[in-house]
């Protein structure tokens, strides 16, 4: 790639235009890695295109988020804004019942709860923490272009809200731009996920009926014929509701998005009952196919974190956890790259393998969530060989450390495949329907 130093000679001499690490994006991934590296003494600059607090979907955390929040020093602040979440409820119209799984019954009993959070508040806490730890945080600044230099490092050009442009020369670049996928789009490495496709329509309600007692803050998952619907109670009385469906179902709508959303909710009678006295705040929001991944997540002088690399489906509430966990792993990798460049390539390969491994573990279940066999296993749980405890640990996010749960998850898969063979006609029909619904529409962007 061309050396851009000639384009910005005067700017590169300005000390404020140089940094050790430049982070693009101030969501959970970017704020976390900025805080960790600044705390270690690196000069970190974080550029965030918006101004916090700002709206974001994805309000449900996992129990394994909690030790990460402790290590960042923000656990008490998050607890103050959060709604305690002790488990997950699955409601199936095909079985005419609901089943609740408690995180306290997982293999490791040390993390029995998580939180539901308003992302505007949660993300703001993390961003302020990055600044408090010493990172230079600049809001209203979006990275527009980046070039990687032949002799190492990169130059990124950012634009502020007034249209002014400034260039940053960094030793290492972190892409935490979420679904903007800055680097993957620039490299041309962003691909539609060939095994999955999801679209979504969502909104916030007030006055929704909630469960009582300890279960009040649990996330609820409602299946319906075209996918599933989340129901997330927040501490201020608002409830986040969103339908995740096949892209073809969303494209089939003949009405405005809000009417379509209400028609979709009506297809899940148990959910419609909870919302019969509720009021939708504003209009429903729809988003097209958002299942994607990049060919690579790391290279000489850069990392992609969280959704900047891949997003599959929000069903297990993994988004924030995967973003923050990748930031913790990435901080160690960047330190290795900067302190011992001879070990950089090995460290980057290790980062790629570790993060992909966790994604792969979750993905197997996500791809099959709407199959009759997996629905049956969830709605009629059994702890034979302690497989239920292992599944609860997976739902808690415990997939990145050595654990006996992985042997039990293999047993669960064998049970799944055995039942699939025994009900092969129903399974084949479900597979064919899914194949038709995730097919690529000509002209549709990844």
C-alpha positions as CSV (number, residue, x, y, z in Angstrom):
1,X,0.0,0.0,0.0
2,X,1.2,3.6,-0.6
3,X,3.0,5.4,2.1
4,X,0.7,8.2,3.1
5,X,3.3,10.2,5.2
6,X,3.9,12.4,2.2
7,X,0.2,13.5,2.2
8,X,0.3,14.7,5.8
9,X,3.9,15.7,6.6
10,X,2.9,18.7,8.8
11,X,0.2,16.7,10.6
12,X,2.5,13.8,11.5
13,X,4.9,16.2,13.2
14,X,2.1,17.3,15.6
15,X,2.4,15.1,18.8
16,X,-1.4,15.1,19.2
17,X,-1.8,13.3,15.9
18,X,0.2,10.3,16.9
19,X,-0.7,7.5,19.2
20,X,0.2,4.0,20.1
21,X,-3.3,2.6,19.5
22,X,-6.1,4.1,17.6
23,X,-9.6,2.6,18.3
24,X,-12.5,3.3,15.9
25,X,-15.8,2.8,17.7
26,X,-16.9,3.5,21.3
27,X,-19.2,0.6,21.9
28,X,-18.5,-2.2,24.4
29,X,-15.5,-3.6,22.4
30,X,-13.8,-0.3,21.7
31,X,-14.3,1.2,25.2
32,X,-13.1,-2.0,26.9
33,X,-9.9,-2.3,24.9
34,X,-9.2,1.4,25.2
35,X,-9.5,1.3,28.9
36,X,-7.3,-1.8,29.3
37,X,-4.5,-0.5,27.1
38,X,-4.6,3.0,28.6
39,X,-4.4,1.5,32.0
40,X,-1.2,-0.2,30.9
41,X,0.4,3.1,29.9
42,X,-0.2,3.1,26.2
43,X,-1.3,6.3,24.4
44,X,-4.7,5.3,23.2
45,X,-7.1,7.5,21.1
46,X,-10.7,6.4,20.7
47,X,-12.8,7.9,18.0
48,X,-16.6,7.5,18.3
49,X,-18.9,8.6,15.5
50,X,-21.8,9.4,17.7
51,X,-22.2,11.2,21.0
52,X,-23.1,9.2,24.1
53,X,-25.5,8.4,25.5
54,X,-27.0,7.1,22.2
55,X,-29.6,4.4,21.4
56,X,-28.4,0.9,20.7
57,X,-30.2,-2.5,20.6
58,X,-28.9,-5.6,22.4
59,X,-29.8,-5.0,26.0
60,X,-29.2,-8.5,27.5
61,X,-25.9,-9.4,29.2
62,X,-24.5,-12.8,30.1
63,X,-23.3,-14.0,33.5
64,X,-19.7,-14.2,32.2
65,X,-19.9,-10.5,31.5
66,X,-19.8,-9.9,35.2
67,X,-16.1,-10.8,35.8
68,X,-15.2,-8.6,32.9
69,X,-17.1,-5.7,34.4
70,X,-15.3,-6.4,37.7
71,X,-11.9,-6.2,36.0
72,X,-12.8,-2.9,34.4
73,X,-14.0,-1.5,37.7
74,X,-17.5,-0.7,36.6
75,X,-19.5,-3.5,38.2
76,X,-21.2,-1.3,40.8
77,X,-22.2,1.3,38.2
78,X,-23.7,-1.3,35.9
79,X,-25.6,-2.9,38.9
80,X,-27.2,0.5,39.6
81,X,-28.7,0.7,36.1
82,X,-29.3,-3.0,35.5
83,X,-32.3,-5.3,35.9
84,X,-31.3,-8.6,37.5
85,X,-31.6,-11.5,35.1
86,X,-31.4,-15.0,36.7
87,X,-32.3,-17.1,33.7
88,X,-34.0,-17.5,30.3
89,X,-37.5,-18.5,29.6
90,X,-38.5,-20.3,26.3
91,X,-42.1,-20.3,25.2
92,X,-43.3,-22.7,22.5
93,X,-46.7,-22.6,20.8
94,X,-45.8,-26.0,19.4
95,X,-45.6,-27.5,22.9
96,X,-48.2,-25.2,24.6
97,X,-45.9,-24.5,27.5
98,X,-43.0,-22.5,28.9
99,X,-39.7,-23.7,30.3
100,X,-37.3,-21.6,32.4
101,X,-33.6,-22.3,32.8
102,X,-31.7,-20.7,35.7
103,X,-28.1,-19.7,35.4
104,X,-27.5,-20.9,38.9
105,X,-28.0,-24.5,37.7
106,X,-25.1,-24.3,35.3
107,X,-22.0,-26.4,35.6
108,X,-20.1,-23.6,37.3
109,X,-22.4,-22.1,40.0
110,X,-20.3,-19.0,40.5
111,X,-22.2,-16.9,38.1
112,X,-25.9,-17.2,38.8
113,X,-27.2,-14.0,37.3
114,X,-26.6,-11.2,34.7
115,X,-28.3,-7.9,33.9
116,X,-30.6,-6.4,31.4
117,X,-29.4,-2.9,30.6
118,X,-30.3,0.1,28.5
119,X,-27.4,0.2,26.1
120,X,-27.4,3.9,26.0
121,X,-26.5,3.9,29.7
122,X,-24.3,0.8,29.7
123,X,-22.2,2.0,26.7
124,X,-21.8,5.4,28.3
125,X,-20.5,3.9,31.5
126,X,-17.8,2.0,29.5
127,X,-16.9,5.0,27.4
128,X,-16.5,7.2,30.5
129,X,-14.4,4.5,32.1
130,X,-12.0,4.4,29.1
131,X,-11.5,8.2,29.5
132,X,-11.0,7.9,33.2
133,X,-8.3,5.2,32.6
134,X,-6.4,7.7,30.4
135,X,-7.7,7.1,26.9
136,X,-8.3,10.2,24.7
137,X,-11.9,9.9,23.8
138,X,-13.2,12.0,20.9
139,X,-16.9,11.8,20.1
140,X,-18.5,12.9,16.9
141,X,-15.5,11.7,14.9
142,X,-15.9,9.0,12.3
143,X,-13.0,7.2,10.6
144,X,-13.5,7.6,6.9
145,X,-10.3,6.1,5.5
146,X,-7.2,4.2,6.6
147,X,-4.0,3.1,5.0
148,X,-1.5,0.7,6.4
149,X,2.1,1.7,6.0
150,X,4.8,-0.5,4.5
151,X,7.1,0.0,7.5
152,X,4.4,-0.6,10.1
153,X,1.6,1.3,11.6
154,X,-1.3,3.1,9.9
155,X,-2.7,6.5,9.1
156,X,-6.4,7.0,9.6
157,X,-8.4,9.9,8.4
158,X,-11.4,10.9,10.6
159,X,-14.1,13.4,10.0
160,X,-15.9,15.4,12.7
161,X,-19.5,16.7,12.8
162,X,-18.4,20.0,11.1
163,X,-16.9,18.1,8.2
164,X,-13.3,18.9,9.3
165,X,-10.8,16.1,8.7
166,X,-7.9,15.1,10.9
167,X,-5.4,12.3,10.4
168,X,-4.0,10.0,13.1
169,X,-0.8,8.1,12.8
170,X,-1.0,4.9,15.0
171,X,1.3,2.0,15.7
172,X,-1.8,-0.3,15.9
173,X,-5.4,0.1,14.8
174,X,-8.5,-1.5,16.3
175,X,-11.7,-1.8,14.4
176,X,-14.6,-1.7,16.9
177,X,-17.0,-0.1,14.5
178,X,-19.7,-2.8,14.9
179,X,-22.0,-3.4,12.0
180,X,-20.3,-0.5,10.1
181,X,-17.5,-3.1,9.6
182,X,-15.0,-0.5,8.6
183,X,-12.0,-2.8,7.7
184,X,-14.0,-5.8,6.4
185,X,-15.8,-3.5,4.0
186,X,-12.7,-1.7,3.0
187,X,-10.8,-4.9,2.4
188,X,-13.7,-6.5,0.6
189,X,-13.7,-9.5,3.0
190,X,-17.2,-9.2,4.5
191,X,-19.3,-12.1,3.5
192,X,-22.9,-13.1,4.0
193,X,-23.0,-16.0,6.4
194,X,-23.7,-19.0,4.2
195,X,-25.2,-21.0,7.1
196,X,-27.6,-18.5,8.5
197,X,-29.7,-15.4,7.7
198,X,-31.6,-13.2,10.0
199,X,-33.6,-10.0,9.8
200,X,-35.3,-8.2,12.7
201,X,-38.0,-5.7,13.6
202,X,-38.1,-4.3,17.1
203,X,-39.4,-1.6,19.5
204,X,-39.8,-0.6,23.1
205,X,-43.0,-0.9,25.1
206,X,-44.3,0.5,28.3
207,X,-46.9,-1.2,30.4
208,X,-46.0,-4.7,29.4
209,X,-47.0,-7.5,31.7
210,X,-44.0,-9.1,33.5
211,X,-43.3,-12.2,35.4
212,X,-43.1,-11.9,39.2
213,X,-40.5,-12.4,41.9
214,X,-37.1,-13.6,40.9
215,X,-38.1,-14.3,37.3
216,X,-39.2,-10.6,36.6
217,X,-36.0,-9.7,34.8
218,X,-35.5,-12.9,32.8
219,X,-35.3,-12.8,29.1
220,X,-38.1,-14.6,27.3
221,X,-37.8,-16.3,23.9
222,X,-41.0,-16.9,22.0
223,X,-41.0,-19.1,18.9
224,X,-43.3,-18.4,16.0
225,X,-43.6,-19.8,12.5
226,X,-41.0,-17.4,11.0
227,X,-38.4,-17.3,13.7
228,X,-38.4,-16.2,17.3
229,X,-39.1,-13.1,19.4
230,X,-37.2,-11.6,22.3
231,X,-38.8,-10.0,25.4
232,X,-36.3,-8.1,27.6
233,X,-37.5,-6.3,30.8
234,X,-35.5,-3.1,31.6
235,X,-35.1,-1.5,35.0
236,X,-37.0,1.7,34.1
237,X,-40.2,-0.3,33.3
238,X,-39.6,-0.4,29.6
239,X,-39.6,-3.7,27.8
240,X,-37.6,-4.4,24.6
241,X,-39.3,-6.6,22.1
242,X,-37.9,-7.8,18.8
243,X,-38.8,-10.4,16.2
244,X,-35.8,-12.2,14.6
245,X,-37.0,-13.8,11.4
246,X,-36.1,-15.1,8.0
247,X,-35.2,-12.2,5.7
248,X,-37.8,-13.3,3.2
249,X,-40.5,-13.0,5.8
250,X,-39.5,-9.3,6.5
251,X,-39.5,-8.7,2.7
252,X,-43.0,-10.1,2.5
253,X,-44.6,-7.2,4.4
254,X,-47.3,-5.2,2.6
255,X,-47.8,-2.6,5.4
256,X,-45.7,-0.1,7.3
257,X,-43.1,-1.5,9.7
258,X,-45.1,-0.8,12.9
259,X,-48.2,-2.5,11.6
260,X,-46.1,-5.4,10.4
261,X,-44.5,-5.6,13.8
262,X,-47.9,-5.8,15.5
263,X,-49.0,-8.4,13.1
264,X,-45.9,-10.5,13.8
265,X,-46.4,-10.2,17.6
266,X,-50.0,-11.5,17.1
267,X,-48.5,-14.7,15.7
268,X,-47.1,-15.5,19.3
269,X,-50.3,-15.5,21.4
270,X,-48.5,-15.8,24.7
271,X,-46.5,-12.7,23.9
272,X,-49.5,-10.8,22.6
273,X,-51.2,-11.5,26.0
274,X,-48.3,-9.9,27.8
275,X,-48.5,-6.8,25.6
276,X,-52.3,-6.4,25.4
277,X,-52.2,-3.3,27.7
278,X,-48.7,-2.1,26.6
279,X,-47.9,0.9,24.4
280,X,-45.2,0.9,21.8
281,X,-42.9,3.9,22.2
282,X,-42.5,5.5,18.7
283,X,-42.3,3.4,15.6
284,X,-41.0,-0.1,15.1
285,X,-37.5,-0.4,13.5
286,X,-36.6,-3.0,10.9
287,X,-33.2,-4.2,9.7
288,X,-32.5,-6.5,6.8
289,X,-30.2,-9.5,6.7
290,X,-27.5,-9.0,9.3
291,X,-25.8,-12.3,9.5
292,X,-22.2,-11.9,8.2
293,X,-18.6,-12.5,8.9
294,X,-15.3,-11.4,7.6
295,X,-12.6,-13.6,6.1
296,X,-10.1,-12.6,8.7
297,X,-10.2,-10.6,12.0
298,X,-6.5,-9.8,12.4
299,X,-3.5,-8.8,10.4
300,X,-0.2,-6.8,10.6
301,X,-1.1,-3.8,12.7
302,X,-4.8,-4.3,13.2
303,X,-7.6,-6.3,15.0
304,X,-11.3,-6.5,14.4
305,X,-13.4,-6.8,17.6
306,X,-17.0,-8.0,18.1
307,X,-19.5,-7.2,15.4
308,X,-16.8,-5.5,13.3
309,X,-15.7,-9.1,12.4
310,X,-18.9,-11.1,12.6
311,X,-22.5,-11.2,13.7
312,X,-24.8,-14.2,13.6
313,X,-27.9,-13.9,15.6
314,X,-28.9,-12.3,18.9
315,X,-30.8,-15.3,20.3
316,X,-28.3,-16.1,23.1
317,X,-27.5,-12.5,23.9
318,X,-23.9,-13.0,23.0
319,X,-23.2,-9.7,21.3
320,X,-21.9,-7.6,24.2
321,X,-20.1,-10.5,25.8
322,X,-18.3,-11.5,22.7
323,X,-17.3,-7.9,22.0
324,X,-15.9,-7.4,25.5
325,X,-14.2,-10.8,25.7
326,X,-12.5,-10.2,22.3
327,X,-11.3,-6.8,23.7
328,X,-9.7,-8.5,26.8
329,X,-8.0,-11.0,24.6
330,X,-7.1,-8.4,22.0
331,X,-5.5,-6.1,24.6
332,X,-2.9,-8.8,25.5
333,X,-2.3,-9.4,21.8
334,X,-1.7,-5.8,21.0
335,X,0.7,-5.5,23.9
336,X,2.7,-8.4,22.5
337,X,2.7,-6.9,19.1
338,X,4.0,-3.5,20.4
339,X,6.5,-4.9,22.9
340,X,7.8,-7.9,21.0
341,X,7.2,-7.6,17.2
342,X,8.9,-10.9,16.5
343,X,6.0,-12.6,18.3
344,X,3.3,-10.5,16.6
345,X,2.3,-13.0,13.9
346,X,1.9,-15.8,16.3
347,X,-0.1,-13.7,18.7
348,X,-2.5,-12.6,16.0
349,X,-3.0,-16.2,14.8
350,X,-3.8,-17.2,18.4
351,X,-6.3,-14.4,18.7
352,X,-8.0,-15.4,15.5
353,X,-8.2,-19.1,16.6
354,X,-9.5,-18.3,20.1
355,X,-12.3,-16.0,19.1
356,X,-13.4,-18.1,16.1
357,X,-13.5,-21.1,18.5
358,X,-16.0,-19.4,20.8
359,X,-18.1,-18.2,17.8
360,X,-18.2,-21.7,16.4
361,X,-19.4,-23.2,19.7
362,X,-22.4,-20.8,19.9
363,X,-23.1,-21.0,16.2
364,X,-23.9,-24.7,16.2
365,X,-26.9,-24.1,18.4
366,X,-27.9,-20.8,16.7
367,X,-28.2,-22.5,13.3
368,X,-30.5,-25.2,14.7
369,X,-32.6,-23.2,17.1
370,X,-35.7,-23.3,14.9
371,X,-35.4,-27.0,14.1
372,X,-38.1,-29.3,15.6
373,X,-35.5,-31.5,17.3
374,X,-33.7,-28.7,19.1
375,X,-37.0,-27.2,20.1
376,X,-38.1,-30.5,21.6
377,X,-34.9,-30.9,23.5
378,X,-35.2,-27.4,25.0
379,X,-38.8,-27.8,25.9
380,X,-38.3,-31.3,27.5
381,X,-34.9,-30.8,29.2
382,X,-32.9,-33.7,30.7
383,X,-29.7,-33.6,32.7
384,X,-28.6,-37.0,31.6
385,X,-24.8,-37.0,31.6
386,X,-25.1,-33.5,33.0
387,X,-25.8,-32.1,29.5
388,X,-28.3,-29.6,30.8
389,X,-25.7,-28.1,33.1
390,X,-23.3,-27.9,30.2
391,X,-25.9,-26.1,28.0
392,X,-26.6,-23.6,30.8
393,X,-22.9,-22.9,31.0
394,X,-22.9,-22.3,27.3
395,X,-25.9,-19.9,27.7
396,X,-24.0,-18.1,30.4
397,X,-21.1,-17.5,28.0
398,X,-18.6,-20.0,29.5
399,X,-17.0,-21.1,26.2
400,X,-13.5,-19.6,26.3
401,X,-11.8,-21.5,29.1
402,X,-11.0,-25.2,29.5
403,X,-14.0,-26.9,31.0
404,X,-15.6,-30.4,31.2
405,X,-18.7,-28.9,29.6
406,X,-17.3,-29.5,26.2
407,X,-17.4,-33.3,26.5
408,X,-21.0,-33.0,27.6
409,X,-21.9,-30.7,24.7
410,X,-20.5,-33.4,22.4
411,X,-22.9,-35.9,24.1
412,X,-25.8,-33.4,23.5
413,X,-24.9,-33.2,19.8
414,X,-25.0,-37.0,19.6
415,X,-28.5,-37.0,21.2
416,X,-29.6,-34.3,18.7
417,X,-28.3,-36.2,15.7
418,X,-29.9,-39.4,16.9
419,X,-33.3,-37.8,17.3
420,X,-32.9,-36.1,13.9
421,X,-32.4,-39.5,12.2
422,X,-35.4,-41.0,14.0
423,X,-37.6,-38.1,12.9
424,X,-36.0,-37.7,9.5
425,X,-39.1,-36.8,7.6
426,X,-39.9,-33.8,9.9
427,X,-36.3,-32.9,10.1
428,X,-35.8,-33.0,6.3
429,X,-38.9,-30.8,5.8
430,X,-37.6,-28.3,8.3
431,X,-34.1,-28.3,6.6
432,X,-35.7,-27.7,3.2
433,X,-37.8,-24.8,4.5
434,X,-34.8,-23.2,6.2
435,X,-32.7,-23.6,3.1
436,X,-35.4,-21.8,1.0
437,X,-35.7,-19.0,3.6
438,X,-32.0,-18.2,3.9
439,X,-31.4,-18.3,0.1
440,X,-29.7,-15.2,-1.4
441,X,-31.9,-12.7,-3.1
442,X,-30.4,-11.3,-6.2
443,X,-29.0,-7.8,-5.6
444,X,-29.1,-8.1,-1.8
445,X,-26.0,-6.8,0.0
446,X,-24.2,-8.9,2.5
